[in-house]
Amino acid sequence: MKTNYKSHYQVLIAGGGNAGISVAAQLLRKDSKLDLAIIEPSDKHYYQPAWTLVGGGDYDINDTVRNEADFIPKKATWIKDKVTKFDPDNNRVVIGNGDAITYDWLVVCIGIQLNWSAIKGLEGNLGKNGITSNYTFQTAPYTFECIKNFKGGKAIFTNPNTPIKCGGAPQKIMYLAADYFRKHGILDKADIHYYSGGAVIFGVKKYAETLNKVIQRYGIKTHYKHNLVEIRADRKEAVFETEQDGQKKYVVQSYDFIHVTPPQSAPDVIRNSPLAVPDSPGGWVDVDKHTLRHNRYKNVFGIGDNTSTPNAKTGAAIRKQAPILVENLYRSINGQEISAMYNGYGSCPLVTGYGKLVLAEFDYSNEPIETFPFDQGKERWTMYQLKKRILPWLYWNKILRGTA
Ligand SMILES: Cc1cc2nc3c(=O)[nH]c(=O)nc-3n(C[C@H](O)[C@H](O)[C@H](O)COP(=O)(O)OP(=O)(O)OC[C@H]3O[C@@H](n4cnc5c(N)ncnc54)[C@H](O)[C@@H]3O)c2cc1C
């Protein structure tokens, strides 16, 4: 791995997370002579899917982080900075120190932006006084503190009305909490509420049916089309926006602890650039949902959480997207027509309790496309082990090395 960088690269990858490292590794396996650089500001690389289990006290947070340097492919250059401007009309990006880097081909994968400030009163209060979230490395362990210290009362779990990474994460932690209360004999003292900006528990009917039974089993109360807009930390109250008879209405709910999933969008540096879908609130990178090539800039590709593709934003989706992008980019570099097509595959390992998991897998049409020869709509111990033990190993050892 080189860290001295040039002012021009054949292939420039913005973001060295799940998608960026997967793509870089696969491209260099295909052709080690490619002149490729990755722009990534962070020293650390996180395995975010395990933060759900960290919040449930069933995974060590320290096992979810490794040094980024160990995963930048040897033949790539690491530009350790962040992109501050995308300028695709001039085939260049500007980085934090003011340098401009030009490219022949650009891959955009800087992940999703967590918009905490969209919830009034939340900033400064997250990670204390019973307000937690599995969406950050810093606060995922505090979720388990809240669960452990809960002696009964009201526990609230929220899901915003924007696309988010891992659509199942806001409810998985709720099921773990409920199961923890059950195991410790206090489920009957727990008043558990799920407030969601969405209209259903899950978009794929087959899995929604199982989840609705899980909700009944734990006695959880659901409130759909309710979007968290404010936390009054001093009074331990949450304010939700909803609609009644076409009018906006605000519902105030007290809590003993609250797990917040923040509203999310593409990062501002994309939103404010010509790469974004024009006039869209999310500001996602405007790519073709099958080829992953930008709809207007033919030398730009996008992958992972930051794109406009309407799949479930997960690492599992990236695992299927990366080979498609690599194939199409490589053909483009060689002057050939692109032909590989992504079908929208996404997967959500829906943890429904300790040792219980429903492995949802589906495509753009929200139809199940399952890997295993058994009914994945059922809660299974084996699938929990897959999430806890096999998938993390696969991530660090195969996916980031470009071999899976
Ligand atoms: C609580 C939780 C549970 C989850 N559970 C699952 C699960 O069970 N299964 C699953 O498949 N997925 C799950 N996910 C989702 C999964 O982690 C993401 O979909 C995946 O990490 C997205 O990869 P990415 O490369 O698009 O973004 P990331 O992996 O987030 O990487 C983005 C990278 O871009 C860098 N970056 C940011 N800004 C800039 C910039 N301006 N310039 C350059 N670089 C920049 C960041 O430092 C980061 O390294 C979960 C996520 C969370 C938070």
Ligand as a Chemical Component Dictionary entry (heavy atoms), coordinates in Angstrom:
data_LIG
# 
_chem_comp.id                   LIG 
_chem_comp.type                 NON-POLYMER 
_chem_comp.pdbx_formal_charge   0 
_chem_comp.three_letter_code    LIG 
# 
loop_
_chem_comp_atom.comp_id 
_chem_comp_atom.atom_id 
_chem_comp_atom.alt_atom_id 
_chem_comp_atom.type_symbol 
_chem_comp_atom.charge 
_chem_comp_atom.model_Cartn_x 
_chem_comp_atom.model_Cartn_y 
_chem_comp_atom.model_Cartn_z 
_chem_comp_atom.pdbx_ordinal 
LIG C1  C1  C 0 -26.689 -1.044 13.529 1  
LIG C2  C2  C 0 -26.420 -1.547 12.144 2  
LIG C3  C3  C 0 -26.759 -2.856 11.814 3  
LIG C4  C4  C 0 -26.518 -3.340 10.530 4  
LIG N1  N1  N 0 -26.834 -4.644 10.260 5  
LIG C5  C5  C 0 -26.550 -5.159 9.044  6  
LIG C6  C6  C 0 -26.775 -6.548 8.779  7  
LIG O1  O1  O 0 -27.207 -7.304 9.650  8  
LIG N2  N2  N 0 -26.484 -7.019 7.556  9  
LIG C7  C7  C 0 -25.960 -6.217 6.575  10 
LIG O2  O2  O 0 -25.677 -6.703 5.483  11 
LIG N3  N3  N 0 -25.752 -4.884 6.791  12 
LIG C8  C8  C 0 -26.018 -4.350 7.998  13 
LIG N4  N4  N 0 -25.757 -3.025 8.250  14 
LIG C9  C9  C 0 -25.454 -2.124 7.116  15 
LIG C10 C10 C 0 -24.012 -2.144 6.634  16 
LIG O3  O3  O 0 -23.114 -1.909 7.693  17 
LIG C11 C11 C 0 -23.866 -1.060 5.560  18 
LIG O4  O4  O 0 -24.864 -1.256 4.575  19 
LIG C12 C12 C 0 -22.505 -1.074 4.897  20 
LIG O5  O5  O 0 -21.481 -0.835 5.837  21 
LIG C13 C13 C 0 -22.445 -0.025 3.791  22 
LIG O6  O6  O 0 -21.185 0.006  3.196  23 
LIG P1  P1  P 0 -20.677 1.349  2.481  24 
LIG O7  O7  O 0 -19.318 1.043  1.968  25 
LIG O8  O8  O 0 -21.714 1.870  1.571  26 
LIG O9  O9  O 0 -20.572 2.381  3.689  27 
LIG P2  P2  P 0 -19.625 2.286  4.950  28 
LIG O10 O10 O 0 -19.219 0.875  5.218  29 
LIG O11 O11 O 0 -20.314 3.027  6.042  30 
LIG O12 O12 O 0 -18.309 3.051  4.484  31 
LIG C14 C14 C 0 -18.297 4.392  4.072  32 
LIG C15 C15 C 0 -16.847 4.864  4.161  33 
LIG O13 O13 O 0 -16.740 6.151  3.561  34 
LIG C16 C16 C 0 -15.905 6.970  4.362  35 
LIG N5  N5  N 0 -16.272 8.362  4.103  36 
LIG C17 C17 C 0 -17.277 9.092  4.636  37 
LIG N6  N6  N 0 -17.273 10.334 4.117  38 
LIG C18 C18 C 0 -16.247 10.390 3.236  39 
LIG C19 C19 C 0 -15.749 11.398 2.378  40 
LIG N7  N7  N 0 -16.299 12.613 2.344  41 
LIG N8  N8  N 0 -14.674 11.114 1.592  42 
LIG C20 C20 C 0 -14.106 9.863  1.622  43 
LIG N9  N9  N 0 -14.549 8.870  2.414  44 
LIG C21 C21 C 0 -15.617 9.127  3.215  45 
LIG C22 C22 C 0 -16.195 6.515  5.786  46 
LIG O14 O14 O 0 -15.122 6.847  6.660  47 
LIG C23 C23 C 0 -16.373 4.998  5.605  48 
LIG O15 O15 O 0 -15.169 4.304  5.772  49 
LIG C24 C24 C 0 -25.935 -2.500 9.542  50 
LIG C25 C25 C 0 -25.576 -1.190 9.878  51 
LIG C26 C26 C 0 -25.800 -0.714 11.161 52 
LIG C27 C27 C 0 -25.385 0.693  11.521 53 
# 
loop_
_chem_comp_bond.comp_id 
_chem_comp_bond.atom_id_1 
_chem_comp_bond.atom_id_2 
_chem_comp_bond.value_order 
_chem_comp_bond.pdbx_ordinal 
LIG C1  C2  SING 1  
LIG C2  C3  SING 2  
LIG C2  C26 DOUB 3  
LIG C3  C4  DOUB 4  
LIG C4  N1  SING 5  
LIG C4  C24 SING 6  
LIG N1  C5  DOUB 7  
LIG C5  C6  SING 8  
LIG C5  C8  SING 9  
LIG C6  O1  DOUB 10 
LIG C6  N2  SING 11 
LIG N2  C7  SING 12 
LIG C7  O2  DOUB 13 
LIG C7  N3  SING 14 
LIG N3  C8  DOUB 15 
LIG C8  N4  SING 16 
LIG N4  C9  SING 17 
LIG N4  C24 SING 18 
LIG C9  C10 SING 19 
LIG C10 O3  SING 20 
LIG C10 C11 SING 21 
LIG C11 O4  SING 22 
LIG C11 C12 SING 23 
LIG C12 O5  SING 24 
LIG C12 C13 SING 25 
LIG C13 O6  SING 26 
LIG O6  P1  SING 27 
LIG P1  O7  DOUB 28 
LIG P1  O8  SING 29 
LIG P1  O9  SING 30 
LIG O9  P2  SING 31 
LIG P2  O10 DOUB 32 
LIG P2  O11 SING 33 
LIG P2  O12 SING 34 
LIG O12 C14 SING 35 
LIG C14 C15 SING 36 
LIG C15 O13 SING 37 
LIG C15 C23 SING 38 
LIG O13 C16 SING 39 
LIG C16 N5  SING 40 
LIG C16 C22 SING 41 
LIG N5  C17 SING 42 
LIG N5  C21 SING 43 
LIG C17 N6  DOUB 44 
LIG N6  C18 SING 45 
LIG C18 C19 SING 46 
LIG C18 C21 DOUB 47 
LIG C19 N7  SING 48 
LIG C19 N8  DOUB 49 
LIG N8  C20 SING 50 
LIG C20 N9  DOUB 51 
LIG N9  C21 SING 52 
LIG C22 O14 SING 53 
LIG C22 C23 SING 54 
LIG C23 O15 SING 55 
LIG C24 C25 DOUB 56 
LIG C25 C26 SING 57 
LIG C26 C27 SING 58 
# 
